[in-house]
Amino acid sequence: MSLPLRAIEAPPAVAGRPNALPLLIILFCLIWSSAFAVAKIALADCPPLLLLASRFLIAGSIVLAGCALLLPRAEFSRLTRRDLMALALMGILNNTCYLGLSYVGMTHVSSGLTAVLISANPLLTALAAAPLLGERLTGRKLGGLVLGMAGVALVVRSRIVSGHEDPVGVAYVAGALVTLAAATLLFKRVRTSASLWVGSGIQSLAGGLALLPVALWREDLADVHLTVPLALSFAYLTLAGSVGAFSLWFFILGRTSATRASALHFLMPPLGLMFGWLLLGEKIPPFDLVGIVPIALGIRLVTTTPEKR
């Protein structure tokens, strides 16, 4: 799942009311990081591209149907051709390319390694944003980049050398990371008149429409086995992942800044490894436990700034 970031200021807190925001952020992190292991379960009974194409088409239809019922008609009528083209391009990068490469890669590598690599998105985005968007690369960010990339290199090298992972699968997931960073940078450069809900629905639908002919060309429908694990995991990925996580993310962004919310990406590497072990019995080599420490610390340094007194 891909969630580009946009800064939204939080409204003032209401005195006397319990703050459920930390719990909702933790719930979002759990859904996001568990999606890799759940996807690995689904891939045992369904080819990756067919799985994703159907997921995107159903999720996009649900979101846009909800927008049509609950939002004013002006939310759709104000969209220009440029808006639609930009959203379609972001949907192809965010969904078709990023998740397509991730899922194909996961047919060769573990879900835990996939989660660790993809969680490095804030690091790669910060590195590319300096020359492409003119964002300042501070000493704090540079230190976080060095730490994070060193941790990723340590985990990947130990996994490949020990024979736990296939280099081809690692290359697919690395390609997915690059396309996710490109989609995030595009989101920062291109502004559309679409609301977050409408934009996410259009992106999901565009990703499904772009991926469907490729899936039908490259994969065989006879390889889809309608099993209970496939049905449950597909429902989780579509409803909890594509629809529910987006709902949580927009709710969180309405009550805090995107920078503060994205800082919790440092939780993703250990959570991804934990769900791979818990749901799939994937082994966690000792070097993983060593490597995720600088990754988590690097993400934390890159996505946060020291508070001013």
C-alpha positions in Angstrom: 0.0 0.0 0.0 1.3 3.5 -0.8 0.3 6.6 1.0 1.9 9.9 -0.2 2.1 12.6 2.4 0.6 16.0 2.5 0.9 18.3 5.5 -2.4 19.1 7.3 -2.4 21.0 10.5 -4.2 19.6 13.5 -7.2 21.3 15.0 -6.9 22.2 18.6 -7.6 19.4 21.1 -10.8 19.5 23.0 -10.2 19.6 26.8 -11.5 16.7 28.8 -11.8 14.3 25.8 -9.5 11.3 25.7 -7.1 11.4 22.8 -7.5 8.2 20.7 -5.1 9.4 18.0 -2.0 7.4 19.3 -4.1 4.2 19.2 -5.4 5.0 15.7 -1.8 5.6 14.5 -0.7 2.3 16.0 -3.6 0.5 14.3 -2.6 2.1 11.0 1.0 0.9 11.4 -0.2 -2.6 12.3 -2.4 -2.8 9.1 0.3 -1.5 6.9 3.0 -3.7 8.2 0.9 -6.9 8.3 -0.3 -6.5 4.7 3.0 -7.9 3.4 2.6 -11.2 5.3 -1.1 -11.4 4.4 -0.2 -10.9 0.8 2.3 -13.7 1.0 -0.6 -16.0 2.1 -2.8 -14.9 -0.8 0.1 -15.4 -3.3 0.1 -19.2 -2.5 -3.3 -19.5 -4.3 -3.3 -16.6 -6.8 -0.8 -15.1 -9.2 0.4 -11.7 -8.0 -0.8 -9.5 -10.9 -4.3 -11.0 -11.0 -4.5 -10.6 -7.2 -3.6 -6.9 -7.4 -5.7 -6.0 -10.4 -8.9 -7.4 -8.8 -8.0 -5.8 -5.5 -7.5 -2.3 -7.0 -10.7 -2.5 -9.1 -12.8 -3.5 -6.2 -11.2 -1.1 -3.7 -11.4 1.8 -6.2 -15.0 1.1 -6.9 -15.9 1.0 -3.2 -14.2 4.3 -2.5 -15.6 6.1 -5.5 -19.1 4.8 -4.8 -18.8 6.0 -1.2 -17.7 9.4 -2.5 -20.6 9.6 -4.9 -23.1 8.9 -2.1 -21.5 11.0 0.7 -19.7 13.9 -1.0 -21.1 16.9 -2.9 -21.2 16.5 -6.7 -18.8 19.4 -7.0 -16.0 17.1 -5.8 -16.2 15.4 -9.2 -17.3 18.2 -11.5 -14.3 20.4 -10.6 -11.8 17.8 -11.8 -10.0 18.8 -15.0 -8.4 16.6 -17.6 -5.0 17.4 -16.2 -6.2 16.3 -12.7 -7.4 13.0 -14.1 -4.2 12.4 -16.0 -2.0 13.3 -13.0 -4.1 11.0 -10.7 -4.0 8.2 -13.2 -0.2 8.5 -13.5 0.2 8.5 -9.7 -2.1 5.5 -9.5 0.0 3.6 -12.0 3.2 4.4 -10.1 1.7 3.8 -6.6 -0.4 0.7 -7.4 0.5 -0.9 -10.7 4.3 -0.5 -10.5 5.0 -0.3 -6.8 2.8 -3.1 -5.6 3.1 -5.0 -8.8 6.9 -5.3 -8.4 6.5 -5.9 -4.6 4.1 -8.8 -5.1 6.2 -10.4 -7.9 9.2 -10.0 -5.7 7.4 -11.7 -2.8 7.0 -14.8 -4.9 10.8 -15.1 -4.5 11.6 -13.5 -1.1 10.1 -13.3 2.3 7.4 -10.9 3.4 9.7 -9.6 6.2 12.5 -8.6 3.9 10.0 -6.9 1.6 8.6 -4.9 4.5 12.1 -3.9 5.6 13.1 -2.7 2.1 9.8 -0.8 1.4 10.0 0.9 4.8 13.1 2.7 3.5 10.9 4.9 1.3 11.3 8.0 3.5 15.1 7.6 3.2 15.1 7.4 -0.6 12.5 10.1 -0.9 14.5 12.5 1.3 17.7 11.7 -0.7 16.0 12.5 -4.1 14.0 15.5 -2.8 17.2 17.5 -2.2 18.2 17.8 -5.9 14.7 17.4 -7.5 12.6 19.5 -5.1 15.2 21.8 -3.6 14.5 20.5 -0.1 17.3 21.2 2.3 19.4 18.1 3.3 20.4 18.9 6.9 23.1 17.2 8.8 20.4 15.4 10.8 18.8 14.1 7.6 22.1 13.1 6.1 23.1 11.2 9.3 19.7 9.4 9.2 20.2 8.5 5.5 23.7 7.0 6.2 22.4 5.1 9.1 19.3 3.8 7.4 21.0 2.8 4.1 23.7 1.0 6.1 21.1 -1.0 8.0 19.3 -1.9 4.7 22.6 -3.0 3.2 23.4 -5.1 6.3 20.0 -6.9 6.2 20.0 -7.5 2.5 23.6 -8.8 2.4 23.2 -11.1 5.3 20.0 -12.6 3.8 21.5 -13.2 0.4 24.8 -14.5 1.7 23.1 -16.9 4.0 20.9 -18.2 1.2 17.6 -17.0 2.8 16.6 -14.8 -0.2 16.7 -14.9 -4.0 18.7 -11.9 -5.5 16.1 -11.7 -8.3 13.3 -11.2 -5.8 15.4 -8.5 -4.0 15.9 -6.7 -7.3 12.1 -6.7 -7.9 11.4 -5.2 -4.4 14.2 -2.7 -4.9 12.5 -1.6 -8.1 9.2 -1.3 -6.2 11.0 1.0 -3.6 12.2 3.3 -6.4 8.8 3.6 -8.0 7.2 4.3 -4.6 9.7 7.1 -4.0 9.0 8.4 -7.5 5.3 8.5 -6.8 5.8 10.3 -3.6 8.0 13.0 -5.3 5.4 13.3 -8.1 2.7 13.8 -5.5 4.8 16.6 -3.9 5.3 18.3 -7.3 1.8 18.0 -8.8 -1.2 19.5 -7.2 -4.7 18.5 -8.2 -8.1 19.8 -7.3 -9.2 16.4 -6.1 -9.9 15.7 -2.4 -7.9 13.0 -0.8 -10.8 10.5 -0.9 -11.6 11.1 -4.6 -8.0 11.1 -5.5 -7.3 7.8 -3.8 -10.3 6.2 -5.4 -9.2 7.3 -8.9 -5.6 6.2 -8.3 -6.8 2.7 -7.2 -9.2 2.3 -10.2 -6.5 3.6 -12.6 -4.0 1.1 -11.2 -6.4 -1.8 -11.6 -7.4 -0.8 -15.2 -3.7 -0.5 -16.2 -2.7 -3.8 -14.5 -5.6 -6.0 -15.7 -4.6 -6.5 -19.3 -1.0 -7.2 -18.2 -2.2 -9.7 -15.6 -4.5 -11.5 -18.2 -1.6 -11.6 -20.7 1.1 -12.8 -18.3 -0.9 -15.0 -15.9 -3.4 -17.9 -16.2 -6.8 -17.8 -14.5 -6.5 -21.5 -14.0 -3.7 -20.8 -11.4 -6.3 -19.1 -9.1 -7.4 -21.6 -6.4 -10.5 -20.4 -4.5 -9.5 -21.4 -1.0 -10.5 -20.0 2.4 -7.0 -18.5 3.1 -7.2 -16.7 -0.3 -10.7 -15.3 0.4 -9.8 -14.1 3.9 -6.5 -12.6 2.9 -8.0 -10.9 -0.2 -10.8 -9.4 1.9 -8.2 -8.1 4.4 -6.0 -6.6 1.7 -8.9 -4.9 0.0 -11.1 -3.8 2.9 -8.5 -3.3 5.7 -5.6 -2.4 3.5 -6.9 -0.4 0.6 -10.1 1.0 2.1 -9.6 0.9 5.9 -6.0 2.0 6.1 -6.8 5.0 3.8 -9.7 5.9 6.0 -7.4 5.8 9.1 -4.7 7.8 7.3 -7.0 10.6 6.3 -8.5 10.7 9.8 -5.0 10.9 11.3 -3.9 13.6 8.8 -6.9 15.6 9.9 -5.7 15.7 13.4 -1.9 15.9 13.1 0.7 16.9 10.6 1.9 14.5 7.9 5.5 14.9 9.1 4.6 13.7 12.6 2.5 10.8 11.3 5.1 9.7 8.8 7.7 9.7 11.6 6.1 6.4 12.8 7.5 4.7 9.7 10.4 3.7 12.0 8.0 1.1 13.5 7.5 -0.6 10.1 10.7 -2.7 9.9 10.4 -4.5 13.2 6.6 -4.9 12.7 7.1 -6.4 9.2 9.5 -8.9 10.5 7.3 -9.8 13.4 4.2 -10.4 11.2 6.3 -12.6 8.8 7.4 -14.7 11.8 4.0 -14.8 13.4 1.8 -15.5 10.3 4.2 -17.4 8.1 6.9 -18.8 10.4 9.6 -16.9 8.6 13.0 -17.1 10.3 14.6 -13.9 11.5 18.4 -14.1 11.2 20.4 -12.4 13.9 21.7 -9.8 11.5 18.1 -8.6 10.9 17.8 -7.7 14.5 21.1 -5.8 14.2 20.2 -4.1 10.9 16.7 -2.9 11.7 18.1 -0.7 14.6 20.0 1.8 12.3 17.1 1.6 9.8 14.5 2.6 12.4 16.8 5.3 13.8 17.6 6.6 10.3 13.9 6.9 9.4 13.2 8.6 12.7 16.0 11.2 12.0 14.9 11.8 8.4 11.2 12.3 9.1 11.4 14.4 12.3 12.8 17.8 13.2 13.9 18.9 16.6 11.1 20.8 18.4 11.8 24.5 18.9 11.4 25.9 22.3 
